[in-house]
Amino acid sequence: MPVQYVSTRGAAPVLDFADALLVGLATDGGLYVPKSWPQMGDGGSGSYVETAVEVMAPFVAGSIDPDSFAEMVSDAYSGFEADDVAPLVDLGGGLHLMELFHGPTLAFKDIALQLVGRLFDYELTRRGERVTIVGATSGDTGSAAIEACRDRQSVDIVILHPAGRVTEVQRRQMTTVQSSNVHNVALDGTFDDCQDMVKAMFADEPFRTRLNLSAVNSINWARVMAQVVYYVVAAERLGGRCQAVDFAVPTGNFGNVFAGHVARLSGLNVPKLIVGSNRNDILPRFFRDGRLDARPVIPTLSPSMDIQISSNLERLLFELEDRDGAAVARLLRTFREKGSTEISERLHGRLVEGWASARFDDDQVLMCIAEEADKSGIVLDPHSAVGVLAARACRPDPAVPVVALATAHPAKFPDAVEKATGVRPVLPDRLSDLLDRSERMTNLPNDLSEVETFVEEHVRAV
Ligand SMILES: *Cc1c(COP(=O)(O)O)cnc(C)c1O
């Protein structure tokens, strides 16, 4: 009997893993979660890949062939250039840093996307189908998605970025990929224009169907699943799965920290999950008051966390509401209509037990990067610094070790890091010639029919 996935809004078909993978968003607008949480065994002290296969197996059971799955997991992490995928660095005083940025694009999103790209290809090939993945990026997500999909047989990928508005390193991480199934569009407009363009393509029903449009965005359950693994690995390295460990997570869309909650629901001993935010602090305000209250997005030094509506929070609300999809749907309808909503005192009480949160502004981030570089020689990127600040500020029990998740390599955000430390961080060797590689991209006007024509002429799904 395959594991079943249900929607957080309770009104979409129940699916198995592979269908939930390919659909992404449920038809009722909800997000897929397993019908019940599998419980982990005691585990051992295996390699990252061994633990990954074991931890994820119950989530794909009955849907993906176990041997093929193990092969995909092994393959996904073979390109990570670090000691056993995600090194754990001791910062002293019970604080540890887990480096999740040693994948191809130097951010933690590679950990999920490297696997998800392979899973997509595997399942589509098995079904004899092909998809066209389209996405908009303000910088980082695009390159992680491109690296995940490059050279995959059943997938073509088109990524739109705002022309002249991403950094050179970010652009080159996308445009220097020479695979024939990768297409970069530099759109004459802003990031919002790119996002609107993607939405317009999805809303064009005949186009959407003809090209079999799809997305690999952060609401996809498979991305959360792949992120559960490193919480377990961290605990194993610190003494075992029964060892109490708190985690501090720099948070945007809530996908990363929710994976920690899944690890906890599956039996890992995590007394506190600590959410770190920048000035876009809807989550710390929610944890404090039980009110979700959206405000305009403020640009900060940690752009991947410049988010007001954290899509994966819906999965936590579903748990808090005792899996009452209709209640979640009501709550989110109010939020969408009024820009704010509230949970009951009873639910808020529950939320306070296992969670802590705090927000930090750019000055605190710069100071943290400078201090850490000075003290330990470890150079943090601005996102990881938010995690370290949150770990220090919110640690409830000094006897319990805390792991701060480092989500990006400092060389991805060289300006901020140089401002803090006076030293410009260098790219790892394998990317050191990035600025000399040749680029492939197409400049297009902000015009739906021109973009659709480009997509249609360049992908294989038609
Ligand atoms: C995406 C991202 C985050 C936020 O992760 P969520 O899962 O969206 O909460 C944090 N740091 C970096 C570097 C990222 O790329």
The ligand as an SDF file (V2000), in Angstrom:
LIG
                    3D

 15 15  0  0  0  0  0  0  0  0999 V2000
   15.7480   29.9680    0.1490 C   0  0  0  0  0  0  0  0  0  0  0  0
   16.7550   30.4220    1.1310 C   0  0  0  0  0  0  0  0  0  0  0  0
   16.4310   30.6160    2.4970 C   0  0  0  0  0  0  0  0  0  0  0  0
   15.0250   30.4550    3.0270 C   0  0  0  0  0  0  0  0  0  0  0  0
   14.6290   29.1170    3.0810 O   0  0  0  0  0  0  0  0  0  0  0  0
   13.0720   28.7590    3.2130 P   0  0  0  0  0  0  0  0  0  0  0  0
   12.9960   27.2830    3.0460 O   0  0  0  0  0  0  0  0  0  0  0  0
   12.3890   29.4910    2.0960 O   0  0  0  0  0  0  0  0  0  0  0  0
   12.6250   29.2100    4.5550 O   0  0  0  0  0  0  0  0  0  0  0  0
   17.4430   30.9860    3.3660 C   0  0  0  0  0  0  0  0  0  0  0  0
   18.7090   31.1910    2.9370 N   0  0  0  0  0  0  0  0  0  0  0  0
   19.0430   31.0120    1.6430 C   0  0  0  0  0  0  0  0  0  0  0  0
   20.4530   31.2750    1.2260 C   0  0  0  0  0  0  0  0  0  0  0  0
   18.0990   30.6250    0.6890 C   0  0  0  0  0  0  0  0  0  0  0  0
   18.4620   30.4830   -0.5900 O   0  0  0  0  0  0  0  0  0  0  0  0
  1  2  1  0
  2  3  1  0
  2 14  2  0
  3  4  1  0
  3 10  2  0
  4  5  1  0
  5  6  1  0
  6  7  2  0
  6  8  1  0
  6  9  1  0
 10 11  1  0
 11 12  2  0
 12 13  1  0
 12 14  1  0
 14 15  1  0
M  END
$$$$
